[in-house]
């Protein structure tokens, strides 16, 4: 049968069945910094305006389609463990996709692991936090070893002889992933080995033992560690801060992967953990079979020694969750600026506007609190008020922001509709990542108990908190009433542990509201106070009260690719 010489456009034989219209497009090729008004304002307000140009350049670099794809690929191909080489030698080698190494190289090359230590100046922690916030939107998993390397410095400084040996290589902007002795590297990374099966967050239940190698004992001296660590974060790192039981009690140690003579230290990786999120990063279970390590800090004061590292890693959890919020909200805003339904673009429909604006308000509160604590980190050495804020509000922020992120991520995903749950889009990865920071570095209950402990041990922290909140007094009646009620709550000390979550919730909302009232546009601050502090309280996203300028809030936060 001969084919017809011509076919009508409506022929049944045409291969094309329809024109593709009214669909989204990838959010790529945009500047993550210059299109984030809340972040820009916070950086400038918190004394890091000098970093504007470098953050703008960084935001442009990491917003390209090619760079954003590194995060996708790094999670598509998870790390693999080789316990032995082909000749039977123990190697404990963790293999990563080149995309992961590219992200690590970029993070370390931009000083995200060290800049406040190597270039201390007003706003140094703020600028570094902003860089982490931007880079974590591309990919969150690689930030784990970056954070631990950063956080290890103040702990090592408790033992000057160790700091002098290790800190120059820890802070160097050199990424060297080779599985070779640290003595052969100009730059190294630090991991953490705290948790054991029987204790979890209760590290005082650790059973790993430390035995002196020679007659000399105490800070800076050599020990051998024997035991099991159920969670070792980033086992490919060059050295680890470890908690173990010395003769004088729980103590901190620095344990390298290799001994000074070039032989492999017997820290044996049993398996890599299979995690629902944080897939690009390796977490492991290990046996310590006489692993050589050096005591950090005083014997029996392991928790006290490690506390500064924990403060820094918890702060980075705040940064990471705030970043995850922005990544999710940006995707929802972008999609809803393109997609139409029922004859109208989604972001012009009242109910969707309520949802989108509410998500933006949540993220702005997170950014404001995170960057305020970054400034407190910059100032704490010379300002008692700032030091007290770090001690109390870091735990509050870590608890609240990290807990809010999974629900915000889900709600952002719902804005996309059915396509949002498809694995070829960004939301499954964002959603699986969203609970991680709430659990790591101490779960919600641990943070609340730490808040109570700080208030009881150092009552001045409470007054510092209320002094900080009082900076907004008189600017918003709803906030003033809320703070008054919160003060009265502190007068009742009965069942305080039982009520801890409620108290910390309210403290988090009060300080976020105070910061927004002082610094954010009124449309943001008023919406936050009315929805979170008002009589009806805040429930699901999309319950903003009447009178909120949702369209303006959405316009402020929507990225333009």
TORZAKE-757638 format. One line per field, with one value per residue (C-alpha): residue in three letters; x, y, z. Coordinates in nm, 3 decimals. Example, Ala and Ser with C-alpha at 12.3 -4.5 7.8 and 13.67 -1.06 7.14 Angstrom:
BEGIN
type <- ALA SER
c1 <- 1.230 1.367
c2 <- -0.450 -0.106
c3 <- 0.780 0.714
***
This chain:
BEGIN
type <- UNK UNK UNK UNK UNK UNK UNK UNK UNK UNK UNK UNK UNK UNK UNK UNK UNK UNK UNK UNK UNK UNK UNK UNK UNK UNK UNK UNK UNK UNK UNK UNK UNK UNK UNK UNK UNK UNK UNK UNK UNK UNK UNK UNK UNK UNK UNK UNK UNK UNK UNK UNK UNK UNK UNK UNK UNK UNK UNK UNK UNK UNK UNK UNK UNK UNK UNK UNK UNK UNK UNK UNK UNK UNK UNK UNK UNK UNK UNK UNK UNK UNK UNK UNK UNK UNK UNK UNK UNK UNK UNK UNK UNK UNK UNK UNK UNK UNK UNK UNK UNK UNK UNK UNK UNK UNK UNK UNK UNK UNK UNK UNK UNK UNK UNK UNK UNK UNK UNK UNK UNK UNK UNK UNK UNK UNK UNK UNK UNK UNK UNK UNK UNK UNK UNK UNK UNK UNK UNK UNK UNK UNK UNK UNK UNK UNK UNK UNK UNK UNK UNK UNK UNK UNK UNK UNK UNK UNK UNK UNK UNK UNK UNK UNK UNK UNK UNK UNK UNK UNK UNK UNK UNK UNK UNK UNK UNK UNK UNK UNK UNK UNK UNK UNK UNK UNK UNK UNK UNK UNK UNK UNK UNK UNK UNK UNK UNK UNK UNK UNK UNK UNK UNK UNK UNK UNK UNK UNK UNK UNK UNK UNK UNK UNK UNK UNK UNK UNK UNK UNK UNK UNK UNK UNK UNK UNK UNK UNK UNK UNK UNK UNK UNK UNK UNK UNK UNK UNK UNK UNK UNK UNK UNK UNK UNK UNK UNK UNK UNK UNK UNK UNK UNK UNK UNK UNK UNK UNK UNK UNK UNK UNK UNK UNK UNK UNK UNK UNK UNK UNK UNK UNK UNK UNK UNK UNK UNK UNK UNK UNK UNK UNK UNK UNK UNK UNK UNK UNK UNK UNK UNK UNK UNK UNK UNK UNK UNK UNK UNK UNK UNK UNK UNK UNK UNK UNK UNK UNK UNK UNK UNK UNK UNK UNK UNK UNK UNK UNK UNK UNK UNK UNK UNK UNK UNK UNK UNK UNK UNK UNK UNK UNK UNK UNK UNK UNK UNK UNK UNK UNK UNK UNK UNK UNK UNK UNK UNK UNK UNK UNK UNK UNK UNK UNK UNK UNK UNK UNK UNK UNK UNK UNK UNK UNK UNK UNK UNK UNK UNK UNK UNK UNK UNK UNK UNK UNK UNK UNK UNK UNK UNK UNK UNK UNK UNK UNK UNK UNK UNK UNK UNK UNK UNK UNK UNK UNK UNK UNK UNK UNK UNK UNK UNK UNK UNK UNK UNK UNK UNK UNK UNK UNK UNK UNK UNK UNK UNK UNK UNK UNK UNK UNK UNK UNK UNK UNK UNK UNK UNK UNK UNK UNK UNK UNK UNK UNK UNK UNK UNK UNK UNK UNK UNK UNK UNK UNK UNK UNK UNK UNK UNK UNK UNK UNK UNK UNK UNK UNK UNK UNK UNK UNK UNK UNK UNK UNK UNK UNK UNK UNK UNK UNK UNK UNK UNK UNK UNK UNK UNK UNK UNK UNK UNK UNK UNK UNK UNK UNK UNK UNK UNK UNK UNK UNK UNK UNK UNK UNK UNK UNK UNK UNK UNK UNK UNK UNK UNK UNK UNK UNK UNK UNK UNK UNK UNK UNK UNK UNK UNK UNK UNK UNK UNK UNK UNK UNK UNK UNK UNK UNK UNK UNK UNK UNK UNK UNK UNK UNK UNK UNK UNK UNK UNK UNK UNK UNK UNK UNK UNK UNK UNK UNK UNK UNK UNK UNK UNK UNK UNK UNK UNK
c1 <- 0.000 0.141 0.161 -0.033 0.180 0.047 -0.106 -0.341 -0.222 -0.502 -0.421 -0.449 -0.116 0.087 0.338 0.298 -0.017 -0.009 0.178 0.353 0.232 0.185 0.469 0.751 1.118 1.434 1.544 1.898 2.133 2.046 2.242 2.157 2.282 2.163 1.816 1.778 1.681 1.652 2.004 2.155 1.995 2.110 2.469 2.485 2.303 2.521 2.850 2.956 2.878 3.246 3.170 2.894 3.104 3.254 2.916 2.764 3.036 2.992 2.614 2.651 2.903 2.697 2.368 2.468 2.300 2.633 2.715 2.369 2.393 2.691 2.452 2.217 2.492 2.666 2.344 2.266 2.595 2.649 2.989 3.123 3.355 3.658 3.779 4.075 4.273 4.304 4.614 4.436 4.575 4.342 4.273 3.929 3.893 3.569 3.511 3.308 3.180 3.391 3.091 3.127 3.497 3.419 3.179 3.432 3.705 3.484 3.372 3.724 3.865 3.618 3.715 3.381 3.578 3.809 3.769 3.674 3.989 4.229 4.079 3.916 3.741 3.398 3.137 3.370 3.128 2.840 3.014 3.114 2.760 2.620 2.858 2.753 2.386 2.435 2.644 2.418 2.132 2.330 2.405 2.382 2.573 2.924 2.871 2.913 3.294 3.323 3.137 3.333 3.665 3.555 3.425 3.733 3.956 3.829 3.844 4.202 4.305 4.246 4.570 4.819 5.082 4.825 4.678 5.022 5.075 4.731 4.562 4.768 4.666 4.307 4.256 4.448 4.234 4.359 4.139 4.328 4.103 4.384 4.392 4.749 4.910 4.822 5.194 5.187 4.905 4.897 4.527 4.326 3.972 3.844 3.561 3.387 3.344 3.128 2.825 2.808 2.528 2.442 2.426 2.342 2.320 2.420 2.794 2.874 2.759 3.047 3.254 3.546 3.864 4.182 4.515 4.833 5.107 5.397 5.470 5.365 4.993 4.763 4.685 4.885 5.009 4.957 4.696 4.553 4.176 3.983 3.610 3.328 3.178 2.830 2.829 3.152 3.080 3.283 3.522 3.729 3.857 4.221 4.161 3.874 3.777 3.677 3.530 3.665 3.697 4.044 4.145 4.019 3.684 3.536 3.800 3.845 4.112 4.241 4.274 4.437 4.371 4.744 5.020 5.324 5.539 5.314 5.135 4.757 4.596 4.366 4.041 3.851 3.536 3.280 3.015 2.873 2.532 2.235 2.060 1.730 1.894 2.243 2.317 2.626 2.808 2.955 2.861 3.004 3.031 3.385 3.597 3.895 4.154 4.428 4.401 4.666 4.529 4.635 4.450 4.274 4.191 4.191 4.141 3.788 3.660 3.570 3.225 3.356 3.639 3.412 3.140 3.283 3.291 2.932 2.829 2.974 2.823 2.483 2.510 2.582 2.268 2.079 2.254 2.190 1.820 1.768 1.941 1.716 1.414 1.531 1.602 1.250 1.073 1.268 1.154 0.790 0.800 0.964 0.714 0.412 0.531 0.508 0.230 -0.136 -0.449 -0.813 -0.722 -0.478 -0.106 -0.074 0.105 -0.182 -0.447 -0.541 -0.511 -0.183 -0.056 -0.135 0.067 0.364 0.383 0.364 0.656 0.859 0.784 0.902 1.230 1.291 1.253 1.506 1.757 1.723 1.788 2.072 2.260 2.206 2.378 2.655 2.720 2.711 2.986 3.192 3.146 3.131 3.497 3.467 3.096 2.926 2.576 2.676 2.843 2.530 2.320 2.543 2.518 2.138 1.998 2.210 2.023 1.689 1.759 1.893 1.580 1.325 1.461 1.559 1.219 1.031 1.216 1.052 0.700 0.805 0.977 0.671 0.441 0.672 0.663 0.283 0.290 0.438 0.163 0.209 0.533 0.682 0.712 0.889 1.249 1.366 1.286 1.454 1.198 1.253 1.616 1.523 1.255 1.477 1.744 1.507 1.497 1.872 1.979 1.698 1.844 2.219 2.417 2.143 1.775 1.491 1.471 1.847 1.834 1.545 1.724 2.037 1.828 1.701 2.053 2.189 1.913 1.966 2.347 2.380 2.064 2.214 2.133 1.762 1.809 2.030 1.753 1.486 1.724 1.768 1.394 1.332 1.513 1.183 0.966 0.694 0.715 0.447 0.166 0.117 0.485 0.479 0.186 0.353 0.678 0.490 0.314 0.643 0.803 0.518 0.573 0.923 0.781 0.628 0.911 0.687 0.722 0.965 1.124 0.781 0.694 1.033 0.926 0.642 0.872 1.146 0.891 0.775 1.127 1.214 0.908 0.967 1.325 1.249 0.960 1.175 1.442 1.191 1.011 1.343 1.488 1.247 0.998 0.675 0.480 0.709 0.722 0.350 0.260 0.494 0.360 -0.006 0.017 0.262 0.198 -0.170 -0.453 -0.532 -0.169 -0.012 -0.106 -0.056 0.109 -0.138 -0.322 -0.200 -0.467 -0.645 -0.464 -0.125 0.029 0.101 0.177 0.452 0.603 0.607 0.760 1.037 1.143 1.085 1.408 1.431 1.607
c2 <- 0.000 0.335 0.606 0.922 1.198 1.448 1.427 1.671 1.824 1.648 1.310 1.011 0.892 1.183 1.080 1.398 1.372 1.706 2.023 2.034 2.344 2.469 2.270 2.375 2.404 2.341 2.605 2.650 2.924 3.173 3.340 3.175 3.475 3.782 3.632 3.564 3.896 3.758 3.616 3.929 4.151 3.925 3.916 4.296 4.348 4.104 4.273 4.078 4.330 4.303 3.948 4.062 4.044 3.702 3.557 3.696 3.533 3.208 3.219 3.261 2.977 2.721 2.817 2.695 2.386 2.202 2.273 2.190 1.855 1.764 1.737 1.513 1.278 1.263 1.123 0.895 0.707 0.648 0.572 0.217 0.047 -0.168 -0.324 -0.496 -0.454 -0.735 -0.867 -0.907 -0.596 -0.406 -0.065 0.054 0.261 0.452 0.525 0.827 0.948 1.231 1.463 1.430 1.512 1.815 1.946 1.886 2.057 2.361 2.381 2.356 2.581 2.850 2.810 2.676 2.451 2.713 3.079 3.216 3.051 3.162 3.504 3.623 3.957 4.107 3.901 3.607 3.346 3.521 3.512 3.149 3.052 3.226 3.027 2.701 2.802 2.852 2.543 2.311 2.399 2.224 1.917 1.861 1.536 1.663 1.930 1.668 1.634 2.007 2.087 1.845 1.971 2.325 2.236 2.037 2.345 2.492 2.148 2.083 2.425 2.296 2.102 2.345 2.086 1.896 2.213 2.328 2.001 1.956 2.294 2.427 2.125 2.122 2.485 2.469 2.523 2.198 1.894 1.565 1.256 1.002 0.709 0.779 0.887 1.241 1.325 1.315 1.571 1.950 1.950 1.708 1.652 1.552 1.316 1.218 0.889 0.941 0.713 0.353 0.099 0.084 0.458 0.663 1.023 0.910 0.913 0.862 0.503 0.449 0.136 0.197 0.191 0.396 0.248 0.456 0.359 0.466 0.603 0.955 1.022 1.318 1.580 1.535 1.187 0.863 0.597 0.293 0.263 -0.064 -0.081 -0.038 0.281 0.246 0.577 0.712 1.012 1.035 0.737 0.860 1.152 1.167 1.176 1.159 1.305 1.009 0.968 0.677 0.572 0.649 0.544 0.883 0.869 0.969 1.151 1.300 1.170 1.250 0.928 0.936 0.676 0.610 0.576 0.808 0.523 0.500 0.182 0.166 0.242 -0.048 0.143 -0.112 -0.011 -0.292 -0.145 0.176 0.275 0.262 0.594 0.727 1.066 1.211 0.946 1.106 1.105 0.796 0.702 0.383 0.128 0.054 -0.156 -0.003 -0.274 -0.090 0.226 0.484 0.820 1.127 1.271 1.604 1.813 1.689 1.326 1.255 1.583 1.446 1.600 1.939 1.918 1.825 2.078 2.354 2.119 2.021 2.388 2.442 2.130 2.215 2.562 2.410 2.198 2.528 2.652 2.326 2.308 2.676 2.602 2.301 2.521 2.774 2.504 2.363 2.699 2.825 2.521 2.576 2.949 2.889 2.623 2.822 3.126 2.922 2.666 2.757 2.581 2.668 2.956 3.136 3.115 2.932 3.208 3.447 3.225 3.332 2.999 2.910 3.258 3.193 2.870 3.013 3.327 3.119 2.905 3.217 3.362 3.039 3.042 3.410 3.342 3.059 3.272 3.563 3.345 3.150 3.458 3.628 3.335 3.352 3.710 3.599 3.347 3.634 3.844 3.592 3.610 3.976 4.011 3.819 3.876 3.721 3.427 3.359 3.371 3.112 2.885 2.895 2.991 2.753 2.462 2.643 2.717 2.371 2.217 2.445 2.510 2.149 2.026 2.266 2.164 1.828 1.972 2.278 2.054 1.836 2.136 2.278 1.943 1.946 2.280 2.092 1.831 1.474 1.555 1.656 1.297 1.171 1.061 1.254 1.580 1.749 1.688 1.322 1.404 1.724 1.541 1.247 1.492 1.707 1.502 1.445 1.759 1.723 1.390 1.436 1.623 1.553 1.490 1.718 1.595 1.628 1.991 2.072 1.913 2.111 2.430 2.343 2.255 2.587 2.779 2.595 2.599 2.954 3.152 3.454 3.287 3.343 3.713 3.737 3.574 3.815 4.110 4.008 3.971 4.305 4.486 4.461 4.578 4.820 4.749 4.478 4.438 4.068 4.000 4.206 4.003 3.679 3.764 3.870 3.535 3.354 3.536 3.428 3.071 3.079 3.164 2.815 2.564 2.262 1.975 2.184 1.884 1.752 2.092 2.149 2.118 2.366 2.614 2.582 2.610 2.939 3.067 2.992 3.172 3.471 3.530 3.471 3.718 3.975 3.955 3.985 4.276 4.460 4.379 4.227 4.415 4.474 4.240 3.953 4.043 4.111 3.787 3.589 3.742 3.721 3.357 3.215 3.422 3.510 3.364 3.094 2.984 2.831 2.495 2.386 2.613 2.827 2.955 3.314 3.556 3.814 4.130 3.975 4.100 3.752 3.866 4.100 3.832 3.587 3.844 3.916 3.552 3.404 3.319 3.418 3.158
c3 <- 0.000 -0.099 0.165 0.086 -0.055 0.197 0.543 0.708 1.036 1.218 1.063 1.294 1.158 1.299 1.566 1.771 1.979 2.160 2.233 2.572 2.753 3.111 3.264 3.491 3.409 3.603 3.850 3.719 3.606 3.877 4.157 4.487 4.683 4.495 4.459 4.831 4.989 5.342 5.334 5.181 5.443 5.726 5.600 5.584 5.914 6.106 6.015 5.705 5.429 5.333 5.205 4.968 4.652 4.721 4.821 4.503 4.294 4.486 4.442 4.066 4.039 4.228 4.061 3.715 3.575 3.563 3.926 4.057 3.879 4.099 4.393 4.196 4.084 4.424 4.571 4.280 4.328 4.702 4.858 4.865 5.113 5.030 5.354 5.182 4.862 4.611 4.787 5.120 5.291 5.521 5.359 5.481 5.166 5.101 4.733 4.619 4.285 4.138 4.184 4.561 4.544 4.327 4.593 4.870 4.670 4.619 4.982 5.119 4.847 4.958 5.323 5.446 5.683 5.830 5.735 6.084 6.228 5.956 5.887 6.211 6.169 6.246 6.063 5.988 6.125 5.947 5.610 5.655 5.761 5.452 5.232 5.396 5.360 4.987 4.920 5.119 4.885 4.612 4.825 5.199 5.260 5.191 5.453 5.728 5.702 5.627 5.949 6.165 6.029 6.109 6.455 6.558 6.586 6.917 7.078 6.963 7.095 7.447 7.397 7.237 7.140 6.933 6.784 6.673 6.487 6.333 6.294 5.999 5.788 5.915 5.813 5.482 5.173 5.025 4.965 4.939 4.944 4.905 5.145 5.259 5.590 5.696 5.704 5.324 5.297 5.302 5.390 5.602 5.725 6.069 6.159 6.481 6.668 6.976 6.970 7.087 7.065 7.429 7.493 7.185 7.301 7.651 7.580 7.948 7.890 7.644 7.704 7.465 7.675 7.652 7.770 7.813 7.569 7.790 8.131 8.038 8.072 8.034 7.765 7.446 7.541 7.346 7.425 7.251 7.214 7.224 7.160 6.915 6.765 6.622 6.434 6.294 6.079 5.760 5.799 5.501 5.712 5.817 6.193 6.440 6.774 6.991 7.338 7.541 7.903 8.038 8.390 8.512 8.329 7.995 7.791 7.445 7.205 6.858 6.657 6.309 6.040 6.011 6.269 6.257 6.120 5.813 5.916 5.919 6.252 6.353 6.319 6.112 5.924 5.951 5.724 5.585 5.716 5.480 5.544 5.414 5.358 5.354 5.094 4.942 5.274 5.440 5.794 5.938 6.215 6.334 6.564 6.742 6.795 6.980 6.769 6.855 6.973 7.172 7.469 7.405 7.712 8.068 8.160 8.275 8.122 7.779 7.757 7.869 7.613 7.328 7.412 7.192 6.895 6.966 6.984 6.637 6.483 6.632 6.487 6.147 6.187 6.213 5.898 5.713 5.799 5.714 5.384 5.321 5.386 5.130 4.871 4.911 4.918 4.615 4.416 4.518 4.440 4.104 4.000 4.112 3.917 3.594 3.639 3.582 3.705 3.661 3.434 3.663 3.749 4.080 4.268 4.194 4.351 4.705 4.882 4.716 4.796 5.162 5.154 4.966 5.177 5.495 5.378 5.302 5.646 5.811 5.622 5.695 6.067 6.041 5.853 6.095 6.400 6.239 6.129 6.465 6.636 6.375 6.488 6.850 6.767 6.629 6.943 7.227 7.328 7.429 7.512 7.792 7.650 7.319 7.492 7.696 7.377 7.213 7.516 7.533 7.194 6.984 7.142 7.099 6.734 6.660 6.811 6.648 6.300 6.242 6.359 6.134 5.819 5.735 5.742 5.542 5.286 5.251 5.212 4.945 4.768 4.776 4.591 4.295 4.297 4.177 3.999 4.331 4.453 4.140 4.186 3.881 4.059 4.357 4.629 4.719 4.801 4.986 5.186 5.280 5.391 5.596 5.924 5.946 6.128 6.381 6.494 6.448 6.714 6.967 6.902 7.008 7.365 7.407 7.293 7.527 7.821 7.733 7.737 8.085 8.197 8.074 8.249 8.576 8.570 8.438 8.520 8.348 8.014 8.077 8.136 7.829 7.627 7.750 7.704 7.342 7.289 7.464 7.182 6.992 7.283 7.184 6.811 6.799 7.052 6.980 7.046 7.367 7.502 7.400 7.574 7.886 7.898 7.841 8.135 8.357 8.240 8.387 8.728 8.738 8.786 8.847 8.600 8.394 8.224 8.129 7.980 7.821 7.459 7.503 7.676 7.412 7.131 7.275 7.331 6.969 6.837 7.066 6.956 6.588 6.610 6.790 6.521 6.238 6.404 6.430 6.091 5.838 5.621 5.819 5.590 5.701 6.070 6.103 5.926 6.153 6.474 6.374 6.262 6.517 6.829 6.794 6.993 6.738 6.714 6.405 6.265 5.904 5.652 5.464 5.772 5.763 5.886 5.674 5.576 5.493 5.167 5.038 4.683 4.803 5.025 4.734 4.500 4.750 4.776 4.427 4.239 3.873 3.663
***
